[in-house]
Amino acid sequence: MRRFLLSAAAAALVAPAAAFAAESAPAAKTETTAAAEATATLHLAADEVSAKDLIGEQIYGSDGKQIATVDDVVIGADGKADTLVFKSGDFFGLGGKRGALDYGSADITVDAKAEPRVRVSMTKEAIQSVAAYETNEMNDYNLASELIGASADLMSSDDKATITDLILASDGSVNHVIVQNGVLGAISGEPVAIGYDKVAIEQGDGGVVIDLTPEMLSAAQPFTYETVIETTVESADAPSQP
């Protein structure tokens, strides 16, 4: 579950001369400021969804009733989610039939509790009539569930890291791959965000490789699931803009 942080910026009343001076002489960004921005914590955007949270969520039909459950997400070669795998007709997670829908056909939003909510324009009968889906992507890491929790080798080192999540944009693009140092059971350090293009699958044994050295991974942008909501509070006496 995501938590929300509220950031409020108060607009102070300033003298016209001071305002003019500030507008006419903008401050240049210093190297220190640029470096701080590069390492600033990256927050989960309001229109992004965690693949880890998405898997297992209920799917609601056109009548507003629960008709299936998200079973997995298939990531295409272009780095976008192209298929939503679901399970329908199951009883408390047991049994049921696996099917698949085009990822773009599902309306995936975040509700008031910051949880993914999935809707499709289908009835329970319609989704249960979808052809059975057979997973052909096993062991090639096209499934989100395969990547999440996978141990990855780092470049020029014997060190390993673990992929803990995929952050999806509203169009299904993998905006960030969330990584932590170490392997499952011995993960250390804070999570960081890297690009999906930095993840590769080795030929042969099919292991996962992150195209970063341990030093480069340590310098990656920290990531938090907290969402920042920017608000602006203006002074009641502040001059109105023309």
C-alpha positions as a Markdown table, in Angstrom:
| # | Residue | x | y | z |
|---|---|---|---|---|
| 1 | Met | 0.0 | 0.0 | 0.0 |
| 2 | Arg | 1.2 | 3.4 | -0.9 |
| 3 | Arg | 1.3 | 6.3 | 1.7 |
| 4 | Phe | 0.8 | 9.9 | 0.7 |
| 5 | Leu | 3.0 | 12.8 | 1.6 |
| 6 | Leu | 1.6 | 16.3 | 1.4 |
| 7 | Ser | 3.9 | 19.1 | 0.3 |
| 8 | Ala | 2.6 | 22.6 | 0.7 |
| 9 | Ala | 4.3 | 25.7 | -0.9 |
| 10 | Ala | 3.2 | 29.0 | 0.6 |
| 11 | Ala | 3.4 | 32.0 | -1.7 |
| 12 | Ala | 4.7 | 35.0 | 0.3 |
| 13 | Leu | 3.9 | 38.6 | -0.4 |
| 14 | Val | 7.0 | 40.4 | -1.7 |
| 15 | Ala | 7.7 | 44.0 | -2.6 |
| 16 | Pro | 7.4 | 44.8 | -6.4 |
| 17 | Ala | 11.0 | 45.8 | -6.6 |
| 18 | Ala | 12.2 | 42.6 | -5.0 |
| 19 | Ala | 9.9 | 40.5 | -7.3 |
| 20 | Phe | 11.2 | 42.3 | -10.4 |
| 21 | Ala | 14.8 | 41.6 | -9.3 |
| 22 | Ala | 14.1 | 38.0 | -8.7 |
| 23 | Glu | 12.4 | 37.6 | -12.1 |
| 24 | Ser | 15.1 | 39.5 | -14.0 |
| 25 | Ala | 18.0 | 37.6 | -12.3 |
| 26 | Pro | 17.2 | 33.9 | -12.0 |
| 27 | Ala | 19.6 | 31.9 | -10.0 |
| 28 | Ala | 21.8 | 29.4 | -11.9 |
| 29 | Lys | 21.7 | 25.8 | -10.8 |
| 30 | Thr | 24.8 | 24.9 | -9.0 |
| 31 | Glu | 26.7 | 21.6 | -9.3 |
| 32 | Thr | 25.7 | 20.8 | -5.7 |
| 33 | Thr | 22.0 | 21.3 | -6.5 |
| 34 | Ala | 22.2 | 19.2 | -9.6 |
| 35 | Ala | 24.0 | 16.4 | -7.7 |
| 36 | Ala | 21.4 | 16.5 | -5.0 |
| 37 | Glu | 18.5 | 16.3 | -7.5 |
| 38 | Ala | 20.2 | 13.3 | -9.2 |
| 39 | Thr | 20.3 | 11.4 | -5.9 |
| 40 | Ala | 17.0 | 12.6 | -4.5 |
| 41 | Thr | 14.5 | 10.0 | -3.5 |
| 42 | Leu | 12.1 | 9.0 | -6.4 |
| 43 | His | 8.5 | 8.7 | -5.3 |
| 44 | Leu | 5.8 | 6.5 | -6.8 |
| 45 | Ala | 3.8 | 8.8 | -9.1 |
| 46 | Ala | 0.0 | 9.0 | -8.8 |
| 47 | Asp | -0.5 | 7.4 | -12.2 |
| 48 | Glu | 2.0 | 4.5 | -11.6 |
| 49 | Val | 1.2 | 1.1 | -10.3 |
| 50 | Ser | 3.3 | -1.6 | -8.6 |
| 51 | Ala | 3.3 | -4.9 | -10.5 |
| 52 | Lys | 3.8 | -6.6 | -7.1 |
| 53 | Asp | 0.6 | -5.0 | -5.8 |
| 54 | Leu | -1.3 | -5.6 | -9.0 |
| 55 | Ile | -0.8 | -9.4 | -9.0 |
| 56 | Gly | -3.5 | -10.9 | -6.9 |
| 57 | Glu | -5.9 | -8.0 | -7.2 |
| 58 | Gln | -9.5 | -8.6 | -8.1 |
| 59 | Ile | -10.9 | -7.7 | -11.5 |
| 60 | Tyr | -14.3 | -6.1 | -11.6 |
| 61 | Gly | -16.7 | -6.5 | -14.6 |
| 62 | Ser | -19.1 | -4.2 | -16.3 |
| 63 | Asp | -21.7 | -4.8 | -13.6 |
| 64 | Gly | -19.3 | -3.8 | -10.8 |
| 65 | Lys | -18.9 | -7.3 | -9.5 |
| 66 | Gln | -15.7 | -9.2 | -9.0 |
| 67 | Ile | -15.3 | -11.6 | -11.9 |
| 68 | Ala | -11.6 | -12.7 | -11.8 |
| 69 | Thr | -8.2 | -12.1 | -10.2 |
| 70 | Val | -5.0 | -10.8 | -11.7 |
| 71 | Asp | -2.7 | -13.8 | -11.9 |
| 72 | Asp | 0.3 | -12.2 | -13.7 |
| 73 | Val | 1.5 | -9.6 | -16.2 |
| 74 | Val | 3.5 | -10.4 | -19.4 |
| 75 | Ile | 6.1 | -7.8 | -20.3 |
| 76 | Gly | 6.8 | -7.6 | -24.0 |
| 77 | Ala | 10.2 | -7.1 | -25.7 |
| 78 | Asp | 9.5 | -3.4 | -26.0 |
| 79 | Gly | 9.5 | -3.0 | -22.2 |
| 80 | Lys | 5.7 | -2.6 | -21.9 |
| 81 | Ala | 3.1 | -4.8 | -20.3 |
| 82 | Asp | 1.2 | -6.3 | -23.2 |
| 83 | Thr | -0.9 | -9.1 | -21.5 |
| 84 | Leu | -2.9 | -9.3 | -18.3 |
| 85 | Val | -3.1 | -12.9 | -17.2 |
| 86 | Phe | -6.2 | -13.6 | -15.0 |
| 87 | Lys | -7.7 | -16.5 | -13.1 |
| 88 | Ser | -11.5 | -16.9 | -13.1 |
| 89 | Gly | -13.8 | -19.5 | -11.5 |
| 90 | Asp | -11.4 | -20.2 | -8.7 |
| 91 | Phe | -12.6 | -20.8 | -5.1 |
| 92 | Phe | -10.5 | -18.9 | -2.6 |
| 93 | Gly | -7.5 | -19.0 | -4.9 |
| 94 | Leu | -7.9 | -22.7 | -5.6 |
| 95 | Gly | -8.5 | -24.2 | -9.0 |
| 96 | Gly | -10.0 | -21.9 | -11.7 |
| 97 | Lys | -9.1 | -21.2 | -15.2 |
| 98 | Arg | -6.3 | -19.0 | -16.5 |
| 99 | Gly | -7.0 | -16.7 | -19.4 |
| 100 | Ala | -5.4 | -13.6 | -20.8 |
| 101 | Leu | -6.6 | -10.1 | -22.0 |
| 102 | Asp | -4.8 | -7.3 | -23.8 |
| 103 | Tyr | -3.3 | -5.2 | -21.0 |
| 104 | Gly | -4.6 | -2.0 | -22.6 |
| 105 | Ser | -8.2 | -3.4 | -22.5 |
| 106 | Ala | -8.2 | -3.2 | -18.7 |
| 107 | Asp | -8.9 | 0.0 | -16.9 |
| 108 | Ile | -6.2 | 0.0 | -14.1 |
| 109 | Thr | -6.5 | 2.8 | -11.6 |
| 110 | Val | -5.5 | 3.5 | -8.0 |
| 111 | Asp | -8.4 | 3.8 | -5.5 |
| 112 | Ala | -8.7 | 6.1 | -2.5 |
| 113 | Lys | -6.7 | 3.7 | -0.4 |
| 114 | Ala | -3.9 | 3.8 | -2.9 |
| 115 | Glu | -4.5 | 0.2 | -4.0 |
| 116 | Pro | -4.7 | -0.9 | -7.7 |
| 117 | Arg | -8.3 | -1.4 | -9.0 |
| 118 | Val | -8.9 | -3.3 | -12.2 |
| 119 | Arg | -12.0 | -3.0 | -14.3 |
| 120 | Val | -12.9 | -4.6 | -17.7 |
| 121 | Ser | -16.0 | -4.2 | -19.9 |
| 122 | Met | -16.9 | -7.8 | -19.6 |
| 123 | Thr | -19.4 | -10.0 | -17.6 |
| 124 | Lys | -18.4 | -13.0 | -15.5 |
| 125 | Glu | -19.7 | -15.3 | -18.2 |
| 126 | Ala | -17.8 | -13.5 | -20.9 |
| 127 | Ile | -14.4 | -13.6 | -19.1 |
| 128 | Gln | -14.9 | -17.3 | -18.3 |
| 129 | Ser | -15.4 | -18.0 | -22.0 |
| 130 | Val | -12.0 | -16.6 | -22.9 |
| 131 | Ala | -9.6 | -19.3 | -24.2 |
| 132 | Ala | -7.4 | -20.9 | -21.6 |
| 133 | Tyr | -4.0 | -19.3 | -21.3 |
| 134 | Glu | -0.9 | -21.5 | -21.3 |
| 135 | Thr | 2.3 | -19.9 | -19.9 |
| 136 | Asn | 5.0 | -20.2 | -22.5 |
| 137 | Glu | 7.1 | -17.5 | -20.9 |
| 138 | Met | 8.4 | -19.5 | -18.0 |
| 139 | Asn | 12.1 | -19.1 | -17.4 |
| 140 | Asp | 12.6 | -16.3 | -19.9 |
| 141 | Tyr | 11.5 | -13.7 | -17.4 |
| 142 | Asn | 8.7 | -12.2 | -19.5 |
| 143 | Leu | 6.4 | -12.7 | -16.6 |
| 144 | Ala | 6.4 | -10.0 | -13.9 |
| 145 | Ser | 6.1 | -12.7 | -11.3 |
| 146 | Glu | 9.4 | -14.3 | -12.6 |
| 147 | Leu | 11.3 | -11.0 | -12.5 |
| 148 | Ile | 10.0 | -10.0 | -9.0 |
| 149 | Gly | 12.2 | -11.8 | -6.5 |
| 150 | Ala | 14.8 | -12.8 | -9.1 |
| 151 | Ser | 18.5 | -12.7 | -8.2 |
| 152 | Ala | 20.6 | -10.8 | -10.7 |
| 153 | Asp | 24.4 | -10.7 | -11.3 |
| 154 | Leu | 26.1 | -7.3 | -11.3 |
| 155 | Met | 28.7 | -6.4 | -13.9 |
| 156 | Ser | 32.4 | -6.8 | -13.2 |
| 157 | Ser | 31.7 | -8.3 | -9.8 |
| 158 | Asp | 30.6 | -11.4 | -7.9 |
| 159 | Asp | 28.0 | -9.3 | -6.1 |
| 160 | Lys | 24.3 | -10.0 | -6.6 |
| 161 | Ala | 21.1 | -7.9 | -6.3 |
| 162 | Thr | 17.4 | -8.8 | -6.1 |
| 163 | Ile | 14.6 | -7.3 | -8.3 |
| 164 | Thr | 11.8 | -6.5 | -5.8 |
| 165 | Asp | 9.2 | -4.8 | -8.1 |
| 166 | Leu | 8.3 | -3.4 | -11.4 |
| 167 | Ile | 6.7 | 0.0 | -11.6 |
| 168 | Leu | 4.3 | 0.4 | -14.5 |
| 169 | Ala | 3.1 | 3.6 | -16.1 |
| 170 | Ser | -0.6 | 4.0 | -17.1 |
| 171 | Asp | 0.2 | 2.8 | -20.6 |
| 172 | Gly | 1.9 | -0.3 | -19.3 |
| 173 | Ser | 5.5 | 0.8 | -19.8 |
| 174 | Val | 8.0 | -0.3 | -17.2 |
| 175 | Asn | 9.0 | 3.0 | -15.8 |
| 176 | His | 11.3 | 1.6 | -13.1 |
| 177 | Val | 12.8 | -1.7 | -12.0 |
| 178 | Ile | 13.2 | -1.7 | -8.2 |
| 179 | Val | 16.3 | -3.4 | -7.0 |
| 180 | Gln | 18.0 | -4.0 | -3.6 |
| 181 | Asn | 21.5 | -5.4 | -2.8 |
| 182 | Gly | 21.9 | -9.0 | -1.9 |
| 183 | Val | 19.7 | -12.1 | -2.5 |
| 184 | Leu | 16.4 | -13.1 | -1.0 |
| 185 | Gly | 16.8 | -13.7 | 2.7 |
| 186 | Ala | 19.9 | -11.4 | 2.8 |
| 187 | Ile | 18.7 | -8.2 | 1.1 |
| 188 | Ser | 20.3 | -5.1 | 2.4 |
| 189 | Gly | 20.2 | -1.4 | 1.8 |
| 190 | Glu | 17.3 | 0.8 | 0.5 |
| 191 | Pro | 15.5 | 0.1 | -2.7 |
| 192 | Val | 16.7 | 1.9 | -5.8 |
| 193 | Ala | 15.2 | 2.5 | -9.2 |
| 194 | Ile | 16.9 | 1.5 | -12.5 |
| 195 | Gly | 15.8 | 1.5 | -16.1 |
| 196 | Tyr | 14.3 | -1.7 | -17.6 |
| 197 | Asp | 16.9 | -1.5 | -20.3 |
| 198 | Lys | 19.5 | -2.3 | -17.6 |
| 199 | Val | 18.1 | -5.7 | -17.1 |
| 200 | Ala | 19.2 | -8.5 | -19.4 |
| 201 | Ile | 18.8 | -12.3 | -19.6 |
| 202 | Glu | 21.9 | -14.3 | -20.1 |
| 203 | Gln | 22.1 | -16.8 | -22.9 |
| 204 | Gly | 22.5 | -20.4 | -22.0 |
| 205 | Asp | 21.4 | -20.8 | -18.4 |
| 206 | Gly | 19.0 | -17.8 | -18.7 |
| 207 | Gly | 20.1 | -16.0 | -15.6 |
| 208 | Val | 19.3 | -12.3 | -15.0 |
| 209 | Val | 22.0 | -9.7 | -15.3 |
| 210 | Ile | 21.9 | -6.1 | -14.3 |
| 211 | Asp | 24.1 | -4.0 | -16.6 |
| 212 | Leu | 25.5 | -2.0 | -13.7 |
| 213 | Thr | 28.5 | -2.4 | -11.4 |
| 214 | Pro | 28.0 | -2.4 | -7.7 |
| 215 | Glu | 29.3 | 1.2 | -7.5 |
| 216 | Met | 26.8 | 2.3 | -10.2 |
| 217 | Leu | 23.9 | 0.5 | -8.5 |
| 218 | Ser | 24.8 | 2.2 | -5.2 |
| 219 | Ala | 24.6 | 5.6 | -6.9 |
| 220 | Ala | 21.2 | 4.8 | -8.4 |
| 221 | Gln | 18.2 | 6.9 | -7.3 |
| 222 | Pro | 16.6 | 5.7 | -4.1 |
| 223 | Phe | 12.9 | 4.8 | -4.4 |
| 224 | Thr | 9.9 | 5.0 | -2.0 |
| 225 | Tyr | 6.3 | 4.0 | -2.4 |
| 226 | Glu | 5.2 | 7.2 | -0.7 |
| 227 | Thr | 3.4 | 9.5 | -3.1 |
| 228 | Val | 3.9 | 13.2 | -2.9 |
| 229 | Ile | 0.9 | 15.4 | -3.5 |
| 230 | Glu | 2.0 | 18.9 | -4.4 |
| 231 | Thr | -0.2 | 21.7 | -3.3 |
| 232 | Thr | 0.2 | 25.5 | -3.4 |
| 233 | Val | -1.1 | 27.7 | -0.7 |
| 234 | Glu | -1.2 | 31.4 | -1.7 |
| 235 | Ser | -1.3 | 34.3 | 0.6 |
| 236 | Ala | -4.7 | 36.0 | 0.8 |
| 237 | Asp | -2.9 | 39.3 | 0.3 |
| 238 | Ala | -0.8 | 38.2 | -2.6 |
| 239 | Pro | -1.3 | 40.2 | -5.8 |
| 240 | Ser | -3.3 | 38.4 | -8.4 |
| 241 | Gln | -1.7 | 37.5 | -11.7 |
| 242 | Pro | -3.0 | 39.3 | -14.8 |
